[in-house]
């Protein structure tokens, strides 16, 4: 019986972490931590999505998340859990979520590379899905 030398085995490739669809600035993460600490429910994190409406066609939405819904993307960054609505994922890929304080108010801001237009009030946007 003839034996053949064993072929050298290839080392397994290191697992790469999948890029997060949404990035949080330090200010956004700190504000969400503060909001969650003062919430009156047992919430795991914040749900982010988009909805049809407004003068430009779509609006960003945020709400408390008590549990993950089917097919939701769940990510954790800077101590904050973000639940992303599966219908919104292609609209949010690459988005940076920030929190800004201005003279007359404070708000979350979505810096989205997929956004093609915004209305004058800043509450409504047009978004093209990311190429997949």
C-alpha positions in Angstrom: 0.0 0.0 0.0 1.4 3.3 -1.1 1.1 6.3 1.2 1.0 9.9 0.0 2.4 12.6 2.1 -0.3 14.7 3.9 -0.9 18.0 2.3 -0.2 20.9 4.6 -3.5 22.1 6.1 -4.5 25.6 5.6 -4.9 27.6 8.8 -8.5 28.7 9.3 -9.1 32.3 8.5 -9.8 34.5 11.5 -13.4 35.4 11.9 -14.0 39.0 10.8 -16.6 41.0 12.7 -19.4 42.0 10.5 -19.6 45.8 10.1 -22.4 47.4 12.2 -25.1 48.9 10.1 -25.4 52.0 12.4 -22.6 53.7 14.3 -23.2 55.7 17.4 -21.2 58.8 18.3 -20.2 59.2 22.0 -22.8 61.8 22.4 -25.6 59.6 21.1 -24.5 56.6 23.2 -24.3 58.8 26.3 -27.8 60.2 25.7 -29.3 56.8 25.1 -27.7 55.5 28.3 -29.2 58.4 30.2 -32.7 57.9 28.6 -32.6 54.2 29.4 -31.6 54.9 33.0 -34.6 57.1 33.4 -37.1 54.9 31.5 -40.0 53.6 33.5 -40.1 50.2 31.8 -37.9 47.1 31.5 -36.3 48.0 28.1 -33.3 46.2 26.6 -32.4 49.1 24.2 -33.7 51.4 21.5 -35.4 50.4 18.3 -34.5 52.4 15.2 -36.3 52.4 11.9 -37.8 54.5 9.1 -41.5 55.1 8.3 -43.2 56.4 5.2 -44.5 60.0 5.7 -43.5 63.6 5.8 -43.0 66.0 3.0 -39.8 64.3 1.7 -41.2 60.7 1.9 -39.7 59.1 5.0 -38.9 59.8 8.6 -36.6 58.2 11.1 -38.3 56.6 14.1 -37.0 55.6 17.5 -38.7 53.7 20.3 -37.9 51.6 23.4 -37.3 48.0 22.7 -38.5 45.4 25.3 -37.4 42.4 23.2 -36.1 41.6 19.8 -38.7 41.1 17.1 -38.4 38.5 14.4 -35.6 39.2 11.8 -34.4 42.3 13.6 -30.8 43.2 13.5 -29.5 43.6 17.1 -26.2 45.4 17.6 -24.4 46.6 20.7 -22.0 49.6 20.6 -20.6 51.7 23.4 -22.8 50.0 26.0 -26.0 50.5 24.1 -28.2 47.9 22.4 -29.8 49.0 19.1 -32.6 47.0 17.5 -33.0 47.7 13.8 -36.3 47.2 12.0 -35.7 44.6 9.2 -37.6 46.8 6.8 -35.2 49.7 7.5 -31.9 47.9 7.4 -31.1 48.7 3.7 -32.0 52.4 4.3 -29.8 52.6 7.4 -26.5 50.8 6.4 -23.6 53.2 7.0 -25.6 55.6 9.1 -24.0 57.5 12.0 -26.4 58.4 14.8 -25.5 61.5 16.7 -27.0 63.6 19.5 -26.7 67.4 19.2 -27.6 70.1 21.7 -28.3 73.5 20.3 -29.4 76.8 21.8 -33.1 76.0 21.5 -33.2 72.3 21.8 -31.6 68.9 21.5 -32.2 66.0 19.1 -30.8 62.8 17.6 -29.4 63.3 14.1 -29.0 60.6 11.5 -26.0 61.2 9.2 -27.0 58.8 6.5 -25.0 58.3 3.2 -28.1 56.8 1.6 -30.1 60.0 2.2 -30.8 61.8 -1.0 -32.8 64.8 0.2 -34.4 66.3 3.3 -37.3 68.7 3.8 -36.8 72.2 5.3 -38.1 71.2 8.8 -35.6 68.4 9.1 -38.2 65.8 10.1 -38.5 64.1 6.8 -36.0 62.7 4.3 -35.7 60.8 1.0 -33.5 57.7 1.3 -32.3 55.3 -1.4 -31.6 51.7 -0.2 -27.9 50.7 0.0 -26.7 48.6 -2.8 -26.5 45.0 -1.4 
